[in-house]
């Protein structure tokens, strides 16, 4: 028997480590190829680590809540290889098929990331890659397969079912069925007991924060302790934007297949203002200021469980309104569905949060470290306002909102912080009602 080292796989270019949140298998458990062994979490995204081989888990090298570096060995799996092929009952049922499975195991052990699929930003296990390679499945075809694993991950069964429906003959699938027909009582996920709420004075409850809430709590406290928060507020007349959106939103959805909300319009203005004021597109590292080359806008999103996550729109200044709308909708939908990848929350240079979604007029948002600014978008309201015309001033009903800008006074003074938010307001008020989308 051979021993296989299960390593923490690469999860994205900017992700170097992850925290072990839950072991789905315990020492002594049998493991199938491509079966999830443990659950991990980066700062805000959860994922599973599948086994690249079939065998028995003989050693666990990290405990729950331990931090693991990408490429570190996290468990040892004893593979059965030849022993599986020599099992009388399995051999009698499908001798050729079992031999092919054993061969696939060896290939999976030797090949971690086939070059054919290295360009994909999706995670595919080595076994899935090798089966796809042998069956002549292209990268685009593999990415189009709907996966049943966590976060839509394509597992072995998904691929084999796809190949079968595609018309190919695959003995690997039949052997898998034979092997899985044996007792698998030990393969069931261990039952984890959640701590019971404690009743205080007969009515109160003490409930432990979940992992994400603990992380958010730590980040918020650390940010307040790190940055000298200062706020600037400005009221903006967005009547033209409201009218324009009402006029084009149906046509936009029909042509692009996407809903047009106010958020991408606001994000477009913020990206333009950041180009005008690069001093806001920086971060702080100790006594050093890092001037960011790219404009990557973080978009704070509330999750169904009440927690918060900030996916990032990369190179936001290079997107037109259609591209911005697609990016906003995609990240927002995947955030709510829990399908964000680790890279989706990395690399932000400035953050926008829409507090108006919940009816708030303005707020004092906390900076997302190590950035130096965050902009809160207030609710759009109909208000009476003084309208200046060549014929004189008069009172009219206008659509207005507040922009609340929090910035780090260690490196951003009032002149820069106030000028930046004023420029965002100028872009919004000068919105062209005759523009195309």
QUITAHU-V406241 format. One record per run of one state. SS is the DSSP state (h for helix, s for strand, l for the rest). FROM is the first residue (numbers start at 1). TO is the last residue. If there is no record, write none. Layout:
ss={SS;SS}
from={FROM;FROM}
to={TO;TO}
//
This chain:
ss={l;s;l;s;l;s;l;s;l;s;l;s;l;s;l;s;l;h;l;h;l;h;l;h;l;h;l;h;l;h;l;h;l;h;l;s;l;s;l;h;l;s;l;h;l;h;l;h;l;s;l;s;l;s;l;s;l;h;l;h;l;h;l;s;l;h;l;s;l;s;l;s;l;s;l;h;l}
from={1;2;8;17;24;30;32;36;42;46;51;55;61;67;70;73;80;81;86;88;111;115;118;126;135;139;145;150;153;156;167;171;181;185;188;198;201;204;207;211;227;229;238;239;257;262;277;278;281;282;286;288;292;297;303;308;314;316;319;321;338;342;346;350;354;355;359;371;372;373;378;381;390;392;409;414;430}
to={1;7;16;23;29;31;35;41;45;50;54;60;66;69;72;79;80;85;87;110;114;117;125;134;138;144;149;152;155;166;170;180;184;187;197;200;203;206;210;226;228;237;238;256;261;276;277;280;281;285;287;291;296;302;307;313;315;318;320;337;341;345;349;353;354;358;370;371;372;377;380;389;391;408;413;429;437}
//
